[in-house]
Amino acid sequence: MIRLHPTISADLDFVLAAERDPENLPFIGQWTRQEHWAALGNPDLAHLLLERASDSQPVGYALLTGLQGVDQCILLKRLVVTIKAKGYGRAALGALKELVFVQLQAHRFWLDVKEHNLRARHLYKTEGFVEEGVLRECLKTGAGFESLVVMSLLREEFDRLTRTQLGGYPPC
């Protein structure tokens, strides 16, 4: 349903529009064009365009950081989906988990999400992420201070979920 591919400079207009879309704006950090452009060449970061597999239409983007970290912990810095309620967010998260655990061989995949972003928190939870705690009022916005919920998925948990989804049985 979703293909991931490295973002190129020609994609940045789409990325910036997605970030600033009124439906995404309350939930997503904002970067300048220069920050996105710099990220394209950063070897510790993956800036990925999300494309619908059927017709290559962009439906969002994602940022992963920590690719070169010795701790094998990769942060989902940002996941932005422009077409809501069609399963693209879930499909993108599945593709990102495969990338992180299968291709990049990470030990831990983690993120923080605004406490009031209930839709995203529900998605992450149903995809196996565990809430670890709350960073209370750590983000200053125009509306005041907001809290972030830290969530993560470990390789062992990913492997167990994958076995279950494939009809396998967990070891006794």
C-alpha positions as CSV (number, residue, x, y, z in Angstrom):
1,M,0.0,0.0,0.0
2,I,2.9,2.4,0.8
3,R,6.4,2.7,-0.6
4,L,9.2,4.6,1.2
5,H,11.9,6.3,-0.8
6,P,14.5,8.9,0.1
7,T,13.1,12.5,-0.2
8,I,14.8,14.6,-2.9
9,S,15.0,18.4,-3.1
10,A,12.2,18.4,-5.6
11,D,9.9,16.9,-3.0
12,L,10.4,19.7,-0.5
13,D,7.4,21.8,-1.6
14,F,5.2,18.8,-0.8
15,V,6.9,18.2,2.5
16,L,6.5,21.8,3.6
17,A,2.9,21.9,2.5
18,A,2.2,18.6,4.4
19,E,3.8,20.0,7.5
20,R,1.8,23.2,7.4
21,D,-1.5,21.7,6.5
22,P,-4.1,22.8,9.1
23,E,-5.0,19.2,10.0
24,N,-1.3,18.5,10.7
25,L,-0.1,21.8,12.1
26,P,-1.2,21.3,15.8
27,F,0.6,17.9,16.0
28,I,3.8,18.3,13.9
29,G,7.0,20.2,14.5
30,Q,7.9,22.8,11.9
31,W,11.1,22.9,10.0
32,T,12.3,25.5,7.4
33,R,13.1,24.5,3.9
34,Q,16.8,24.9,4.8
35,E,16.4,22.4,7.7
36,H,14.8,19.9,5.5
37,W,17.3,20.4,2.7
38,A,20.2,19.9,5.2
39,A,18.5,16.7,6.5
40,L,18.6,15.2,3.0
41,G,22.4,15.0,3.2
42,N,22.7,13.9,6.8
43,P,23.9,10.3,7.1
44,D,22.4,10.0,10.6
45,L,19.0,10.8,9.3
46,A,16.5,9.3,6.9
47,H,14.2,11.7,5.2
48,L,11.6,9.5,3.5
49,L,8.7,10.3,1.2
50,L,5.6,8.1,1.6
51,E,4.1,7.1,-1.7
52,R,0.9,5.2,-2.5
53,A,2.1,2.0,-4.2
54,S,-0.8,2.0,-6.7
55,D,0.1,5.3,-8.4
56,S,3.2,6.8,-6.7
57,Q,1.1,9.7,-5.3
58,P,2.9,11.2,-2.3
59,V,0.8,10.7,0.8
60,G,3.2,11.9,3.5
61,Y,6.7,11.8,4.7
62,A,8.8,10.6,7.7
63,L,12.0,11.5,9.5
64,L,14.1,8.9,11.3
65,T,17.2,9.9,13.3
66,G,19.9,8.0,15.1
67,L,20.8,5.8,12.1
68,Q,24.5,5.8,13.1
69,G,24.1,5.6,16.8
70,V,26.0,3.0,18.7
71,D,23.0,2.2,20.9
72,Q,20.9,1.0,17.9
73,C,18.0,3.2,18.9
74,I,16.2,5.0,16.1
75,L,13.9,7.9,16.7
76,L,10.8,8.5,14.6
77,K,11.2,12.2,14.6
78,R,8.2,12.9,12.4
79,L,5.5,11.0,10.6
80,V,3.1,13.2,8.5
81,V,0.2,11.7,6.5
82,T,-1.7,14.0,4.2
83,I,-4.7,11.7,3.4
84,K,-6.5,10.7,6.6
85,A,-8.6,7.7,7.5
86,K,-7.5,5.6,4.5
87,G,-4.9,3.4,6.4
88,Y,-1.8,5.2,5.0
89,G,-0.6,6.0,8.5
90,R,-0.8,2.4,9.6
91,A,0.8,1.2,6.4
92,A,3.6,3.8,6.7
93,L,4.3,2.8,10.3
94,G,4.4,-0.9,9.2
95,A,6.9,-0.1,6.5
96,L,9.0,2.0,8.9
97,K,9.1,-0.8,11.4
98,E,10.3,-3.2,8.7
99,L,13.0,-0.7,7.7
100,V,14.1,0.0,11.3
101,F,14.2,-3.6,12.5
102,V,14.9,-5.7,9.4
103,Q,17.1,-3.5,7.2
104,L,18.7,-1.2,9.8
105,Q,18.9,-3.9,12.5
106,A,17.9,-1.5,15.3
107,H,17.3,-2.7,18.9
108,R,14.8,0.1,19.8
109,F,12.4,2.3,17.8
110,W,11.0,5.2,19.7
111,L,9.1,8.4,19.4
112,D,7.5,11.2,21.3
113,V,3.9,12.3,20.5
114,K,1.9,15.3,21.8
115,E,-0.2,14.1,24.7
116,H,-3.4,15.5,23.1
117,N,-2.7,13.7,19.8
118,L,-5.0,10.8,20.7
119,R,-5.4,9.5,17.1
120,A,-1.6,9.0,16.7
121,R,-1.2,7.6,20.2
122,H,-3.9,5.0,19.4
123,L,-2.2,4.0,16.2
124,Y,1.2,3.6,17.9
125,K,-0.3,1.6,20.7
126,T,-2.1,-0.8,18.3
127,E,1.1,-1.2,16.4
128,G,2.9,-2.5,19.5
129,F,4.5,0.7,20.9
130,V,4.5,0.9,24.6
131,E,4.0,4.2,26.5
132,E,7.1,4.8,28.7
133,G,6.2,8.1,30.3
134,V,5.3,11.7,29.9
135,L,7.7,14.6,29.4
136,R,5.5,17.1,31.2
137,E,5.1,20.6,29.7
138,C,8.4,20.3,27.8
139,L,7.4,21.9,24.6
140,K,6.6,25.6,24.4
141,T,4.1,26.6,21.7
142,G,2.0,29.6,21.0
143,A,-0.8,28.2,23.2
144,G,1.5,27.6,26.2
145,F,3.3,24.4,27.2
146,E,2.5,20.9,25.9
147,S,3.5,17.5,27.2
148,L,5.0,14.7,25.1
149,V,4.4,11.0,25.6
150,V,7.4,8.8,25.0
151,M,6.6,5.5,23.3
152,S,8.9,2.7,22.0
153,L,9.0,-0.7,20.4
154,L,11.9,-3.1,21.0
155,R,13.2,-5.6,18.5
156,E,12.0,-8.5,20.7
157,E,8.5,-7.1,20.7
158,F,8.6,-6.5,16.9
159,D,9.8,-10.1,16.4
160,R,7.0,-11.5,18.6
161,L,4.3,-9.3,16.8
162,T,5.6,-10.4,13.4
163,R,5.5,-14.1,14.4
164,T,1.9,-13.7,15.7
165,Q,0.8,-11.8,12.5
166,L,2.3,-14.5,10.3
167,G,0.4,-17.2,12.2
168,G,3.4,-18.4,14.2
169,Y,3.3,-19.4,17.8
170,P,5.5,-17.7,20.4
171,P,8.0,-20.0,22.2
172,C,6.8,-21.6,25.4
